[in-house]
Amino acid sequence: MKLFDEYGISFEYPNDWELSKEVDETNGEIQISVNGPDSSFWMISLFFAEIPEEELLKLSLKVFQDEYDELDVYEVKAQLAGKKCLGYDIEFVCSELINSAYQRVFKAELFTVFILYQGNDLDLKTTLKDLEAISKSLDCFGSDFEGYLNIV
């Protein structure tokens, strides 16, 4: 496993997965993605602007509703990085394959966190455990984080 440790967060991800980062200083957003060797990916977005978790979650669900005609949506309450989070598990059809997407949102001390991981159900048979392991390894640091002033 590799370790990502920047921007006030850390998580582990599989050695053979590819990581990419985008920083949008204008809108105060950082996005980190980890892509598996197939359709599976895990993404975290850090929002420094004040965004209510419920609003962010509803907006992210609307993106799926606008894109796909039929969705099965299941409301989820979970815990990540020691924080209670809201979320949806979503099932939809794309390219004639059943796909699943998992959305999680929570408020950390420094930012609002949005996590999305998804893949088609064939790929998820082998990658879902990796995607969930990435989420479970997530840690968010507070204002005592040494690099705090560099990310706000």
Backbone as a printed PyTorch tensor [residue, N CA C, xyz], in Angstrom:
tensor([[[  0.8490,  -1.1900,   0.0000],
         [  0.0000,   0.0000,   0.0000],
         [  0.8900,   1.2470,   0.0000]],

        [[  0.4210,   2.2770,  -0.7050],
         [  1.0900,   3.5740,  -0.7130],
         [  0.3500,   4.4860,   0.2590]],

        [[  1.0380,   5.5190,   0.7280],
         [  0.4480,   6.4860,   1.6530],
         [  0.3790,   7.8490,   0.9880]],

        [[ -0.8190,   8.4490,   0.9810],
         [ -0.9970,   9.8450,   0.5810],
         [ -1.1070,  10.6410,   1.8600]],

        [[ -0.3190,  11.7170,   1.9920],
         [ -0.2980,  12.5170,   3.2160],
         [ -0.0200,  13.9710,   2.8540]],

        [[ -1.0760,  14.6770,   2.4290],
         [ -0.9810,  16.0900,   2.0560],
         [ -2.2980,  16.7730,   2.3650]],

        [[ -2.2910,  18.0980,   2.3770],
         [ -3.4970,  18.9260,   2.4860],
         [ -4.3100,  18.6600,   3.7500]],

        [[ -3.6860,  18.1260,   4.7750],
         [ -4.4120,  17.8820,   6.0190],
         [ -5.1600,  16.5710,   6.0650]],

        [[ -4.9100,  15.6880,   5.1000],
         [ -5.5170,  14.3560,   5.1150],
         [ -4.4470,  13.3130,   4.8380]],

        [[ -4.7550,  12.0880,   5.2020],
         [ -3.9070,  10.9620,   4.8040],
         [ -4.8030,   9.7570,   4.5530]],

        [[ -4.3470,   8.9000,   3.6450],
         [ -5.0280,   7.6370,   3.3760],
         [ -4.0560,   6.7120,   2.6570]],

        [[ -4.3530,   5.4330,   2.7240],
         [ -3.5570,   4.4260,   2.0250],
         [ -4.3330,   3.9420,   0.8110]],

        [[ -3.5840,   3.6060,  -0.2470],
         [ -4.2070,   3.0910,  -1.4550],
         [ -3.3030,   2.0310,  -2.0880]],

        [[ -3.8670,   1.1390,  -2.9180],
         [ -3.0740,   0.0530,  -3.4860],
         [ -1.8990,   0.5540,  -4.3390]],

        [[ -0.7990,  -0.1740,  -4.2830],
         [  0.4280,   0.2010,  -4.9990],
         [  0.2320,   0.3740,  -6.4970]],

        [[ -0.6310,  -0.4310,  -7.0930],
         [ -0.7790,  -0.3920,  -8.5470],
         [ -1.8990,   0.5400,  -9.0200]],

        [[ -2.4490,   1.3650,  -8.1280],
         [ -3.4710,   2.3330,  -8.5040],
         [ -2.8030,   3.6840,  -8.7560]],

        [[ -3.3940,   4.4770,  -9.6410],
         [ -2.8120,   5.7600, -10.0460],
         [ -3.4980,   6.9200,  -9.3210]],

        [[ -2.6850,   7.8040,  -8.7520],
         [ -3.1980,   8.9470,  -8.0050],
         [ -3.0400,  10.2180,  -8.8270]],

        [[ -4.0440,  11.0930,  -8.7610],
         [ -3.9570,  12.4170,  -9.3940],
         [ -4.5560,  13.4540,  -8.4420]],

        [[ -4.0860,  14.7050,  -8.6000],
         [ -4.5340,  15.7980,  -7.7210],
         [ -4.9070,  17.0090,  -8.5680]],

        [[ -5.9020,  17.7420,  -8.1110],
         [ -6.2780,  19.0210,  -8.7070],
         [ -6.5340,  20.0070,  -7.5800]],

        [[ -5.9640,  21.1940,  -7.6950],
         [ -6.1750,  22.2360,  -6.7050],
         [ -6.8190,  23.4190,  -7.4090]],

        [[ -7.9950,  23.8160,  -6.9360],
         [ -8.7110,  24.9700,  -7.4740],
         [ -8.6790,  26.0580,  -6.3970]],

        [[ -7.6540,  26.9000,  -6.4660],
         [ -7.4920,  27.9430,  -5.4410],
         [ -8.6020,  28.9800,  -5.5080]],

        [[ -9.1230,  29.2380,  -6.7020],
         [-10.1800,  30.2370,  -6.8640],
         [-11.4250,  29.8600,  -6.0770]],

        [[-11.8190,  28.5960,  -6.1550],
         [-13.0360,  28.1400,  -5.4790],
         [-12.7660,  27.4410,  -4.1550]],

        [[-11.4970,  27.3190,  -3.7630],
         [-11.1700,  26.6960,  -2.4840],
         [-11.4980,  25.2300,  -2.4240]],

        [[-11.0920,  24.4830,  -3.4670],
         [-11.3690,  23.0520,  -3.5140],
         [-10.1110,  22.2930,  -3.9120]],

        [[ -9.9130,  21.1700,  -3.2540],
         [ -8.8370,  20.2420,  -3.6000],
         [ -9.4840,  18.9030,  -3.8880]],

        [[ -9.0700,  18.2720,  -4.9930],
         [ -9.6260,  16.9750,  -5.3610],
         [ -8.4860,  15.9930,  -5.6110]],

        [[ -8.5770,  14.8410,  -4.9610],
         [ -7.5800,  13.7830,  -5.1250],
         [ -8.3330,  12.5370,  -5.5800]],

        [[ -7.8460,  11.9230,  -6.6630],
         [ -8.4640,  10.7160,  -7.1990],
         [ -7.4620,   9.5810,  -7.2220]],

        [[ -7.9600,   8.3890,  -6.9780],
         [ -7.1540,   7.1770,  -7.0770],
         [ -7.9110,   6.2370,  -8.0140]],

        [[ -7.2780,   5.8690,  -9.1370],
         [ -7.9300,   5.0430, -10.1470],
         [ -7.3570,   3.6430, -10.1550]],

        [[ -8.2650,   2.6650, -10.1250],
         [ -7.8610,   1.2730, -10.1990],
         [ -7.5370,   0.8820, -11.6280]],

        [[ -7.1240,  -0.3510, -11.8240],
         [ -6.7610,  -0.8230, -13.1600],
         [ -7.9750,  -1.0840, -14.0600]],

        [[ -9.1840,  -0.8990, -13.5180],
         [-10.4090,  -1.1520, -14.2770],
         [-11.3080,   0.0740, -14.1840]],

        [[-12.5950,  -0.1060, -14.0450],
         [-13.5270,   1.0300, -13.9750],
         [-13.5990,   1.6580, -12.5770]],

        [[-12.9920,   1.0450, -11.5930],
         [-13.1250,   1.4910, -10.2100],
         [-12.2520,   2.7030,  -9.9100]],

        [[-12.8140,   3.6250,  -9.1320],
         [-12.0310,   4.7710,  -8.6670],
         [-12.5450,   5.2290,  -7.3100]],

        [[-11.6860,   5.9630,  -6.6180],
         [-12.0100,   6.5730,  -5.3210],
         [-11.5870,   8.0220,  -5.4180]],

        [[-12.4470,   8.9440,  -4.9860],
         [-12.1550,  10.3670,  -5.0850],
         [-12.5590,  11.0710,  -3.7980]],

        [[-11.7230,  12.0010,  -3.3780],
         [-12.0540,  12.8360,  -2.2320],
         [-11.9280,  14.2890,  -2.6590]],

        [[-12.9270,  15.0890,  -2.2840],
         [-12.8970,  16.5220,  -2.5280],
         [-12.9420,  17.2240,  -1.1810]],

        [[-12.0670,  18.2070,  -1.0200],
         [-12.0130,  19.0130,   0.1900],
         [-12.4870,  20.4130,  -0.1610]],

        [[-13.5560,  20.8630,   0.4830],
         [-14.1330,  22.1800,   0.2190],
         [-13.8410,  23.0930,   1.4060]],

        [[-13.1030,  24.1670,   1.1450],
         [-12.7550,  25.1030,   2.2100],
         [-13.8310,  26.1550,   2.4050]],

        [[-14.6700,  26.3860,   1.3960],
         [-15.8090,  27.2830,   1.5480],
         [-16.8620,  26.5780,   2.3950]],

        [[-17.6330,  27.3560,   3.1080],
         [-18.6610,  26.7810,   3.9810],
         [-19.8010,  26.2180,   3.1290]],

        [[-19.9290,  24.9010,   3.1250],
         [-20.9900,  24.2160,   2.3770],
         [-21.6620,  23.2320,   3.3280]],

        [[-22.9610,  23.3900,   3.5650],
         [-23.6550,  22.4160,   4.4210],
         [-23.5810,  21.0170,   3.8170]],

        [[-23.3170,  20.0360,   4.6640],
         [-23.1640,  18.6600,   4.1860],
         [-24.3930,  18.1660,   3.4280]],

        [[-25.5860,  18.4610,   3.9450],
         [-26.8130,  17.9960,   3.3040],
         [-26.9450,  18.5710,   1.8940]],

        [[-26.5910,  19.8450,   1.7450],
         [-26.6750,  20.5010,   0.4410],
         [-25.6900,  19.8790,  -0.5500]],

        [[-24.4760,  19.6480,  -0.1120],
         [-23.4620,  19.0380,  -0.9730],
         [-23.8930,  17.6400,  -1.4110]],

        [[-24.4350,  16.8780,  -0.4820],
         [-24.8880,  15.5210,  -0.7990],
         [-26.0450,  15.5460,  -1.8010]],

        [[-26.9980,  16.4550,  -1.6160],
         [-28.1330,  16.5540,  -2.5410],
         [-27.6780,  16.9840,  -3.9280]],

        [[-26.7360,  17.9270,  -3.9900],
         [-26.2090,  18.3700,  -5.2870],
         [-25.4930,  17.2360,  -6.0160]],

        [[-24.7400,  16.4450,  -5.2660],
         [-24.0170,  15.3370,  -5.8920],
         [-24.9860,  14.2560,  -6.3770]],

        [[-26.0610,  14.0300,  -5.6460],
         [-27.0760,  13.0780,  -6.0950],
         [-27.7730,  13.5920,  -7.3470]],

        [[-28.0280,  14.8840,  -7.4100],
         [-28.6950,  15.4780,  -8.5730],
         [-27.8800,  15.2650,  -9.8460]],

        [[-26.5620,  15.2910,  -9.7480],
         [-25.7100,  15.0230, -10.9130],
         [-26.0290,  13.6430, -11.4860]],

        [[-26.1680,  12.6570, -10.6200],
         [-26.5090,  11.3000, -11.0660],
         [-27.9320,  11.2560, -11.6220]],

        [[-28.8590,  11.9360, -10.9520],
         [-30.2470,  11.9390, -11.4140],
         [-30.3860,  12.5920, -12.7890]],

        [[-29.6010,  13.6270, -13.0450],
         [-29.6350,  14.2980, -14.3440],
         [-29.0060,  13.4380, -15.4460]],

        [[-28.0590,  12.6010, -15.0880],
         [-27.3050,  11.7970, -16.0590],
         [-27.9800,  10.4630, -16.3890]],

        [[-28.6260,   9.8420, -15.4050],
         [-29.1600,   8.4850, -15.5870],
         [-30.6630,   8.4710, -15.3440]],

        [[-31.3720,   7.7500, -16.2270],
         [-32.8350,   7.7090, -16.1440],
         [-33.3330,   6.9730, -14.9110]],

        [[-32.6870,   5.8710, -14.5890],
         [-33.1430,   5.0600, -13.4650],
         [-32.0210,   4.8950, -12.4470]],

        [[-32.3250,   5.2440, -11.2260],
         [-31.3730,   5.0900, -10.1210],
         [-32.0700,   4.4000,  -8.9670]],

        [[-31.3500,   3.5520,  -8.2960],
         [-31.7900,   3.0670,  -6.9900],
         [-30.8940,   3.7660,  -5.9870]],

        [[-31.4970,   4.4940,  -5.0610],
         [-30.7460,   5.2990,  -4.1020],
         [-31.0780,   4.8320,  -2.6950]],

        [[-30.0360,   4.5740,  -1.9250],
         [-30.1920,   4.1240,  -0.5490],
         [-29.4560,   5.0930,   0.3650]],

        [[-30.1870,   5.6680,   1.3000],
         [-29.5800,   6.5960,   2.2500],
         [-28.7230,   5.8150,   3.2490]],

        [[-27.5480,   6.3540,   3.5580],
         [-26.5880,   5.6710,   4.4260],
         [-26.0810,   6.6400,   5.4830]],

        [[-25.9240,   6.1240,   6.6780],
         [-25.2080,   6.8640,   7.7290],
         [-24.0130,   6.0080,   8.0990]],

        [[-22.8520,   6.6170,   8.0940],
         [-21.6170,   5.8710,   8.3260],
         [-20.6670,   6.7060,   9.1680]],

        [[-19.4790,   6.1770,   9.3620],
         [-18.4460,   6.9100,  10.0870],
         [-17.1310,   6.7480,   9.3290]],

        [[-16.4860,   7.8780,   9.0420],
         [-15.1840,   7.8960,   8.3920],
         [-14.3060,   8.9150,   9.1000]],

        [[-13.0450,   8.6160,   9.2360],
         [-12.0780,   9.5180,   9.8630],
         [-12.5620,   9.9800,  11.2460]],

        [[-13.2890,   9.1010,  11.9270],
         [-13.7920,   9.4350,  13.2550],
         [-14.9680,  10.3890,  13.2540]],

        [[-15.5450,  10.6730,  12.0860],
         [-16.6580,  11.6150,  11.9610],
         [-17.8960,  10.8900,  11.4450]],

        [[-19.0550,  11.2980,  11.9480],
         [-20.3090,  10.7830,  11.4050],
         [-20.5170,  11.4180,  10.0400]],

        [[-20.9310,  10.5990,   9.0840],
         [-21.1460,  11.1560,   7.7560],
         [-22.4800,  10.6930,   7.1880]],

        [[-22.9810,  11.5160,   6.2860],
         [-24.1860,  11.2170,   5.5410],
         [-23.7650,  10.6230,   4.2110]],

        [[-24.6550,   9.8830,   3.5790],
         [-24.2780,   9.3460,   2.2880],
         [-25.4040,   8.6600,   1.5620]],

        [[-25.0930,   8.3100,   0.3250],
         [-25.9750,   7.5290,  -0.5090],
         [-25.1770,   6.3990,  -1.1390]],

        [[-25.8060,   5.2280,  -1.2510],
         [-25.3340,   4.1530,  -2.1190],
         [-26.2770,   4.1940,  -3.3110]],

        [[-25.7090,   4.2460,  -4.5090],
         [-26.4930,   4.4360,  -5.7250],
         [-26.1990,   3.2970,  -6.6950]],

        [[-27.2300,   2.7570,  -7.2900],
         [-27.0770,   1.7560,  -8.3530],
         [-27.7060,   2.3230,  -9.6130]],

        [[-27.0090,   2.1500, -10.7510],
         [-27.4880,   2.6740, -12.0200],
         [-26.9010,   1.8460, -13.1570]],

        [[-27.4930,   1.9820, -14.3390],
         [-27.0070,   1.2520, -15.5100],
         [-26.2720,   2.2270, -16.4210]],

        [[-25.0650,   1.8230, -16.8280],
         [-24.2500,   2.6120, -17.7520],
         [-23.5210,   1.6440, -18.6690]],

        [[-23.5760,   1.8910, -19.9700],
         [-22.9450,   1.0080, -20.9570],
         [-23.3840,  -0.4460, -20.7690]],

        [[-24.6690,  -0.6030, -20.4930],
         [-25.2970,  -1.9110, -20.3190],
         [-24.7560,  -2.7100, -19.1340]],

        [[-24.0770,  -2.0490, -18.2330],
         [-23.5710,  -2.6860, -17.0230],
         [-24.1850,  -2.0170, -15.8010]],

        [[-24.4260,  -2.8080, -14.7760],
         [-24.8800,  -2.2420, -13.5040],
         [-23.6650,  -1.6410, -12.8160]],

        [[-23.8130,  -0.4150, -12.3520],
         [-22.7480,   0.3000, -11.6580],
         [-23.2260,   0.6790, -10.2680]],

        [[-22.2810,   0.8040,  -9.3630],
         [-22.5920,   1.2600,  -8.0110],
         [-21.6900,   2.4310,  -7.6800]],

        [[-22.2810,   3.4290,  -7.0440],
         [-21.5370,   4.6030,  -6.5920],
         [-21.8470,   4.8010,  -5.1160]],

        [[-20.8430,   5.2190,  -4.3890],
         [-20.9600,   5.4080,  -2.9450],
         [-20.5240,   6.8320,  -2.6280]],

        [[-21.4450,   7.6250,  -2.1040],
         [-21.1680,   9.0190,  -1.7680],
         [-21.1860,   9.1850,  -0.2590]],

        [[-20.1880,   9.8700,   0.2620],
         [-20.1170,  10.1520,   1.6960],
         [-19.7110,  11.6080,   1.8880]],

        [[-20.3180,  12.2690,   2.8700],
         [-20.0270,  13.6730,   3.1660],
         [-19.9350,  13.8460,   4.6660]],

        [[-18.9140,  14.6030,   5.1010],
         [-18.8300,  14.9650,   6.5140],
         [-18.0500,  16.2550,   6.6700]],

        [[-18.2320,  16.8800,   7.8090],
         [-17.5490,  18.1310,   8.1330],
         [-16.3640,  17.8110,   9.0190]],

        [[-15.1730,  18.1900,   8.5600],
         [-13.9600,  18.0970,   9.3700],
         [-13.6600,  19.5070,   9.8850]],

        [[-12.6570,  19.6310,  10.7150],
         [-12.3620,  20.9430,  11.2940],
         [-11.9360,  21.9560,  10.2310]],

        [[-11.1560,  21.5290,   9.2470],
         [-10.5920,  22.4600,   8.2720],
         [-11.4180,  22.6070,   6.9970]],

        [[-12.2920,  21.6380,   6.6920],
         [-13.0000,  21.6380,   5.4180],
         [-14.1790,  20.6790,   5.4700]],

        [[-15.0360,  20.7680,   4.4490],
         [-16.0960,  19.7870,   4.2450],
         [-15.5470,  18.7350,   3.2870]],

        [[-15.7690,  17.4770,   3.6090],
         [-15.2090,  16.3640,   2.8430],
         [-16.3160,  15.6690,   2.0620]],

        [[-16.0710,  15.4690,   0.7620],
         [-16.9660,  14.6880,  -0.0900],
         [-16.1640,  13.5300,  -0.6620]],

        [[-16.6630,  12.3270,  -0.4840],
         [-16.0000,  11.1290,  -1.0110],
         [-16.9600,  10.4430,  -1.9750]],

        [[-16.4240,  10.0390,  -3.1090],
         [-17.1750,   9.2630,  -4.0800],
         [-16.2950,   8.1070,  -4.5160]],

        [[-16.8140,   6.9080,  -4.4360],
         [-16.1190,   5.7840,  -5.0560],
         [-17.1320,   4.9520,  -5.8180]],

        [[-16.6850,   4.4300,  -6.9710],
         [-17.6280,   3.6970,  -7.8060],
         [-16.9060,   2.7770,  -8.7770]],

        [[-17.7060,   1.9460,  -9.4250],
         [-17.2310,   1.0360, -10.4560],
         [-18.3970,   0.2110, -10.9450]],

        [[-18.1610,  -0.5680, -11.9950],
         [-19.2440,  -1.4560, -12.4200],
         [-19.2050,  -2.7030, -11.5350]],

        [[-20.3220,  -3.3710, -11.4550],
         [-20.4490,  -4.4690, -10.4970],
         [-19.5060,  -5.6370, -10.7740]],

        [[-19.1300,  -5.8350, -12.0430],
         [-18.1460,  -6.8880, -12.3480],
         [-16.7900,  -6.5540, -11.7160]],

        [[-16.3480,  -5.3130, -11.8790],
         [-15.0730,  -4.8940, -11.3100],
         [-15.1260,  -4.8100,  -9.7860]],

        [[-16.2590,  -4.3800,  -9.2590],
         [-16.3840,  -4.2230,  -7.8090],
         [-16.2820,  -5.5430,  -7.0560]],

        [[-16.4870,  -6.6520,  -7.7580],
         [-16.3140,  -7.9520,  -7.1010],
         [-14.8990,  -8.0910,  -6.5430]],

        [[-13.9320,  -7.4690,  -7.2100],
         [-12.5460,  -7.5540,  -6.7260],
         [-12.0400,  -6.2480,  -6.1150]],

        [[-12.6360,  -5.1030,  -6.4870],
         [-12.0770,  -3.8280,  -6.0120],
         [-12.8360,  -3.1750,  -4.8610]],

        [[-14.0620,  -3.6120,  -4.5820],
         [-14.8290,  -2.9540,  -3.5230],
         [-14.0970,  -2.9990,  -2.1910]],

        [[-13.4490,  -4.1090,  -1.8910],
         [-12.7020,  -4.1920,  -0.6260],
         [-11.5580,  -3.1750,  -0.5940]],

        [[-10.9130,  -2.9150,  -1.7410],
         [ -9.8590,  -1.9020,  -1.8070],
         [-10.4360,  -0.5030,  -1.6230]],

        [[-11.5560,  -0.2190,  -2.2730],
         [-12.1960,   1.0920,  -2.1550],
         [-12.6170,   1.3700,  -0.7140]],

        [[-13.1900,   0.3690,  -0.0720],
         [-13.5980,   0.5400,   1.3210],
         [-12.3970,   0.6660,   2.2480]],

        [[-11.3040,  -0.0340,   1.9310],
         [-10.0840,   0.0720,   2.7410],
         [ -9.4840,   1.4750,   2.6440]],

        [[ -9.5440,   2.0770,   1.4540],
         [ -9.0570,   3.4490,   1.3020],
         [ -9.8670,   4.3630,   2.2130]],

        [[-11.1920,   4.2420,   2.1480],
         [-12.0610,   5.0800,   2.9850],
         [-11.7880,   4.8770,   4.4660]],

        [[-11.6230,   3.6320,   4.8720],
         [-11.3900,   3.3460,   6.2940],
         [-10.0350,   3.8560,   6.7720]],

        [[ -9.0760,   3.9750,   5.8680],
         [ -7.7390,   4.4580,   6.2620],
         [ -7.6650,   5.9840,   6.3220]],

        [[ -8.7250,   6.6690,   5.8890],
         [ -8.7240,   8.1330,   5.8330],
         [ -8.5770,   8.7450,   7.2200]],

        [[ -7.6990,   9.7440,   7.3080],
         [ -7.5500,  10.5300,   8.5250],
         [ -7.5300,  11.9950,   8.1260]],

        [[ -8.2150,  12.8380,   8.8960],
         [ -8.2370,  14.2850,   8.6650],
         [ -7.6540,  14.9670,   9.8870]],

        [[ -6.7820,  15.9250,   9.6420],
         [ -6.1110,  16.6190,  10.7320],
         [ -6.8070,  17.9370,  11.0190]],

        [[ -6.6270,  18.4520,  12.2180],
         [ -7.2530,  19.7010,  12.6280],
         [ -6.3410,  20.8890,  12.4420]],

        [[ -6.6970,  22.0050,  13.0640],
         [ -5.9290,  23.2450,  12.9110],
         [ -4.5460,  23.1500,  13.5540]],

        [[ -4.3080,  22.0740,  14.3210],
         [ -2.9660,  21.8720,  14.8710],
         [ -2.0450,  21.1880,  13.8510]],

        [[ -2.5920,  20.8540,  12.6670],
         [ -1.8160,  20.2610,  11.5790],
         [ -0.7060,  21.2280,  11.1770]],

        [[  0.5220,  20.7270,  11.0770],
         [  1.6930,  21.5630,  10.8210],
         [  1.5710,  22.3960,   9.5450]],

        [[  0.9810,  21.8550,   8.5030],
         [  0.8650,  22.5750,   7.2350],
         [ -0.4310,  23.3350,   7.0810]],

        [[ -1.1510,  23.5790,   8.1770],
         [ -2.4580,  24.2060,   8.1400],
         [ -2.4690,  25.5000,   7.3390]],

        [[ -1.5460,  26.3760,   7.5980],
         [ -1.5500,  27.6810,   6.9330],
         [ -1.2320,  27.5730,   5.4390]],

        [[ -0.6580,  26.4830,   5.0140],
         [ -0.3370,  26.3090,   3.5930],
         [ -1.5310,  25.8660,   2.7620]],

        [[ -2.6080,  25.4140,   3.3950],
         [ -3.7410,  24.9020,   2.6240],
         [ -4.9870,  25.7610,   2.7390]],

        [[ -4.9650,  26.8040,   3.5480],
         [ -6.1530,  27.6680,   3.6530],
         [ -5.8610,  29.0450,   3.1210]]])
